[in-house]
Each structure stands twice: as C-alpha cells, then as structure tokens.
Amino acid sequence: MDVTPGSTAGHGAASITLERIGKRYPDGTEAVRELSLEVKAGELVVLIGPSGCGKSTVLRMINRLIEPTHGRILLGDDDVTRLDPVALRRRVGYVIQNVGLFPHQTVATNVATVPGLLGWSRERTRERVHELLELVGLDPAQFGRRYPHELSGGQRQRVGVARALAADPVVLLMDEPFSAVDPIVRTRLQEEFLRLQAEVRKTIVLVTHDLDEAVRLGDRIAVLSEGGRLEQYDTPAALLGSPASPFVREFVGADRGIRRLAVTPVTRDVLDPLPADGAAGLPTVPLGGSAYDALGALLTSATEHAVVTEEGRPVGVLSRARVLGLGVVD
Ligand SMILES: Nc1ncnc2c1ncn2[C@@H]1O[C@H](COP(=O)(O)OP(=O)(O)OP(=O)(O)O)[C@@H](O)[C@H]1O
C-alpha cells in the first residue's frame, strides 16, 4: 500500500474538542448530560461503555447527524455548528457497522460518493478511487466494478473505510466498524487498519463494545457510563493497570492483568544478564515486543527464561516471573 505525500495525507488531521456537550432527545431522554473531551490531532480515541450510555449519540454530534442540545464542538479551532454541511462532510469521514454501502452502485461509485457531492472532475475522482482501493488492499481493476453483494463482509468493510477517506477528511468517525465480521476477519481488519492509520494519521473517534478492540486500537480510551458520563480517559495500559473507579474496574474485567500484558512492551529494565553458559535451547523474543507474546513463547517452550534480542542480537534474558510481574495491576 503506497500513499503519495500530499494526497491522502495532504490535509492532515485536526483536533476535536467537546465542551460540555449534551443531548436531550425530543421524548425527554437525556442521552448525554454533559461531556467534555479532547482528542488530539492524529490520535485514535475509542469510546466504550455499556449499551445505551450515549456513545453513538456523542459520535453523531461530532458530524451533526445529531444536533447537540447544549455545548460546543470544535474541529481544530472551528465550531462545527458554524461550518456549512458540505464543508463538514468534506472534513469528517464516517464509517458505520454494516458499512451502509449503496447496494445498487458499484464499489467505485460508492467510494466516489463524497467527491461526487463536492463536484470533483471525473478524472480526479477516478484517480482518487483507484488510489483508495489500493490503499485498503483491494485491486481496483478487480473490485471497482463489483456490487456490494459480490463482496465478503471484510471486503465491504474496507470499501466503507475507502469511501470515508475519499475526500481526505481531517477526522474519521467509526461506529462499531468491525463488529459485523467474524472474529478472525475482525482481527485482520484491525491490524490492517492500524497499518493504514500509521500512514494516513487521521484523528479518529471509534465506538466499540469490544474491550479487546479498544485496547488493541486506542491511543486512549474513554470509558463512558449512563448519560455519557466520562468515567476514565486514559491509555490502554493505564486504564487496565489503574482503573479510576469501581465502575471501570468492573468494566475492564477480572482478566485485565492478562489484557495489560498485550499492551506492555518488553523493555531492557526487566531483563537479567545473559547466562555465562549460553542460552541454547531458550526461545527468543524481540525487545519491544509485547509481554503477552513473550509469555506465550515461554509457555510454549516450557522454559523458565527467554532470550531477548535486538536486531537479532541477544541483549538479556527474560524470566517468567518478570513477565508475570508486568501484568500486575492495582
Ligand atoms: N432518537 C432517539 N430518541 C430518543 N432516545 C434516543 C434516541 N436515540 C437514542 N436514544 C437513547 O439515548 C440513549 C443513548 O443512545 P446511544 O445510541 O447513543 O447509546 P450507545 O451507547 O451508542 O448504545 P449501544 O452501545 O447500545 O449502541 C439510549 O438510552 C437510547 O435509547
């Protein structure tokens, strides 16, 4: 996947600031009472919390599919209520569960939706569609002419991401984007998505029910409770290691220590010196790799130690006890 500088990455990313926003629906439901949250430019923030706590409402207020009852939302320095809807659509991409592709339009036409709304020339649109399908790992010649029903769930999801990126938005909003596919495809899409994000560096707000997904994808995670109340806003490691309240502690679960291993890298300070008599027969794990993978290697080899390598050279050994220590939580 190749990204030409100045195309996909051209417009960069913008911060998102939610200032004491709230939403009361016409029937009186207070979906979000008062929420303040700041997402830095280029950051991927996950909103998570129990069903009905207001996650989708928050997301849809950012692109004004839902108007807030009170509060302010800024994209960079711009108040979204002051942007005209076309400009807002240009700047904010939106991906939803089951993608919402237009069934009677080809993949290429689907991806060209926003450029079409923006009046791009046919040539510019065609080039952009080609570039985006390649970016999400779909061969334009093979997939551009297909219809959504001729794709797998995972392929449809990628088309949804390509469509959302079409006009090079500064912000991407994703509502349960990977939940409609089976767990194996989901994990693969998540990995691909992280690679894509490393290239395009958008500001992303992603809603999920899945804690593992939140931990895997989020630079930071916002845990919400009923009424859109912000319980904790932290990195995955901090959230799992030090839940701020009984609510968060229960939400992240009794196995949070194991989950924490997955987001904790093996660093030099947990290593012991290489034994003088060599390290033959020990498994090797990379410095900077996850503690979870290191534990996996230790369990598979049934040894007490693993050799830790940097650029192929051994730099120390890691004991089982040290790995387990990395998973200890408050
Ligand atoms: N149009 C509406 N009119 C009235 N109440 C609504 C409307 N849309 C959502 N709600 C209510 O607002 C609350 C928050 O809904 P929202 O969809 O934002 O929650 P959520 O956290 O995304 O839920 P889920 O995880 O189940 O998708 C819920 O109590 C829901 O019933």
PDBQT file of the ligand as one rigid body, heavy atoms in Angstrom, charges set to zero:
ROOT
HETATM    1  N1  LIG A 401     -33.834   9.275  18.584  1.00  0.00    +0.000 N 
HETATM    2  C1  LIG A 401     -33.868   8.965  19.881  1.00  0.00    +0.000 A 
HETATM    3  N2  LIG A 401     -34.916   9.330  20.657  1.00  0.00    +0.000 NA
HETATM    4  C2  LIG A 401     -34.948   9.043  21.991  1.00  0.00    +0.000 A 
HETATM    5  N3  LIG A 401     -33.966   8.395  22.637  1.00  0.00    +0.000 NA
HETATM    6  C3  LIG A 401     -32.904   8.013  21.921  1.00  0.00    +0.000 A 
HETATM    7  C4  LIG A 401     -32.798   8.263  20.513  1.00  0.00    +0.000 A 
HETATM    8  N4  LIG A 401     -31.620   7.736  20.079  1.00  0.00    +0.000 NA
HETATM    9  C5  LIG A 401     -31.026   7.198  21.147  1.00  0.00    +0.000 A 
HETATM   10  N5  LIG A 401     -31.801   7.353  22.250  1.00  0.00    +0.000 N 
HETATM   11  C6  LIG A 401     -31.488   6.929  23.625  1.00  0.00    +0.000 C 
HETATM   12  O1  LIG A 401     -30.336   7.617  24.050  1.00  0.00    +0.000 OA
HETATM   13  C7  LIG A 401     -29.519   6.756  24.841  1.00  0.00    +0.000 C 
HETATM   14  C8  LIG A 401     -28.148   6.666  24.241  1.00  0.00    +0.000 C 
HETATM   15  O2  LIG A 401     -28.233   6.008  22.988  1.00  0.00    +0.000 OA
HETATM   16  P1  LIG A 401     -26.935   5.715  22.092  1.00  0.00    +0.000 P 
HETATM   17  O3  LIG A 401     -27.383   5.017  20.869  1.00  0.00    +0.000 OA
HETATM   18  O4  LIG A 401     -26.166   6.962  21.967  1.00  0.00    +0.000 OA
HETATM   19  O5  LIG A 401     -26.163   4.724  23.056  1.00  0.00    +0.000 OA
HETATM   20  P2  LIG A 401     -24.942   3.729  22.746  1.00  0.00    +0.000 P 
HETATM   21  O6  LIG A 401     -24.039   3.827  23.914  1.00  0.00    +0.000 OA
HETATM   22  O7  LIG A 401     -24.372   4.036  21.418  1.00  0.00    +0.000 OA
HETATM   23  O8  LIG A 401     -25.707   2.346  22.748  1.00  0.00    +0.000 OA
HETATM   24  P3  LIG A 401     -25.303   0.943  22.066  1.00  0.00    +0.000 P 
HETATM   25  O9  LIG A 401     -23.991   0.571  22.646  1.00  0.00    +0.000 OA
HETATM   26  O10 LIG A 401     -26.404   0.043  22.525  1.00  0.00    +0.000 OA
HETATM   27  O11 LIG A 401     -25.275   1.152  20.588  1.00  0.00    +0.000 OA
HETATM   28  C9  LIG A 401     -30.253   5.440  24.931  1.00  0.00    +0.000 C 
HETATM   29  O12 LIG A 401     -30.987   5.417  26.133  1.00  0.00    +0.000 OA
HETATM   30  C10 LIG A 401     -31.162   5.453  23.733  1.00  0.00    +0.000 C 
HETATM   31  O13 LIG A 401     -32.332   4.708  23.970  1.00  0.00    +0.000 OA
ENDROOT
TORSDOF 0
